[in-house]
Amino acid sequence: MSRASELRDAFDRGFAEAPAPSAAARHELLRIELAGEPYAIALADIASLHIDQKIVPVPAHTPALLGVIAMRGAIVPVYDLRLLLGVAATRPPRWLAIAGANAFAFDHVVGHFSVTELPPGRVIQHAGRMHPLVDFGVALQGVMHA
């Protein structure tokens, strides 16, 4: 058997064999700050991140709705994540996380970390601090029912 045949057979076997079991699944998280307090967002929940976007104010019944942005040909409502979570907002937010059909504004991106499991209380300890895990759907519930 030629070297080329051996390589071709090895290549083909790679597709025929079951994949090797991987290490424990990791949950990738974005570390953010809201009014100086640490929070975490699952990267799987975020379509994109943006900084210093122009938000166009619109009339609204909820103070959490900051306005709208134009993103990839769509008009996207922007909610102040701090107000949705009951955190005091002292200055305009700089960052936006696009999640689903909405954008969520917050103060600061701190970094990234990963964990092997998400605790039941949805609060993750990292770097000596507790990071509540943001759930955008839960955060919006009060706005959608108002």
HELIX and SHEET records of a PDB file:
HELIX    1   1 ARG A    3  ALA A   16  1                                  14    
HELIX    2   2 LEU A   43  ASP A   45  5                                   3    
HELIX    3   3 LEU A   81  LEU A   84  1                                   4    
HELIX    4   4 PHE A  136  MET A  144  1                                   9    
SHEET    1   A 5 HIS A 108  VAL A 115  0                                        
SHEET    2   A 5 HIS A  27  LEU A  34 -1                                        
SHEET    3   A 5 GLU A  37  ALA A  42 -1                                        
SHEET    4   A 5 ARG A 129  VAL A 134  1                                        
SHEET    5   A 5 VAL A 123  HIS A 126 -1                                        
SHEET    1   B 5 SER A  48  ILE A  51  0                                        
SHEET    2   B 5 TRP A  95  ALA A  99 -1                                        
SHEET    3   B 5 ASN A 102  PHE A 106 -1                                        
SHEET    4   B 5 ALA A  74  ASP A  80  1                                        
SHEET    5   B 5 LEU A  65  MET A  71 -1                                        
END                                                                             
